[in-house]
């Protein structure tokens, strides 16, 4: 038997390098101190102090975030981490009154086709 995912609308924010640099993250993201890893961990700890890393608190526990990950908030208000590649497969952007957008070009798609990448949009 085959299944398809039920349609749902979610809010999502992609984690960017600027967020890491400015230490400003979207709602639902917490900062935790974790130990440095690797050959120079002790020296890094002495020089910079503990490493501060963003996490999103999921129903099953905290998940570490990286640049490019998405924080997805579902209809129940639960937040989850989603890797960029999976996000692009599972979701397509919508904007009220404007229709569906191509994630790559931020163009309104007409009949499911992006004006700048018609063959790619049809495959998504």
PyMOL commands that set and color helices and strands:
alter all, ss='L'
color gray80, all
select helices_A, chain A and resi 17-22+41-48+84-90+118-123
alter helices_A, ss='H'
color red, helices_A
select strands_A, chain A and resi 11-14+29-34+51-58+61-64+70-73+79-82+94-95+99-100
alter strands_A, ss='S'
color yellow, strands_A
deselect
rebuild
show_as cartoon
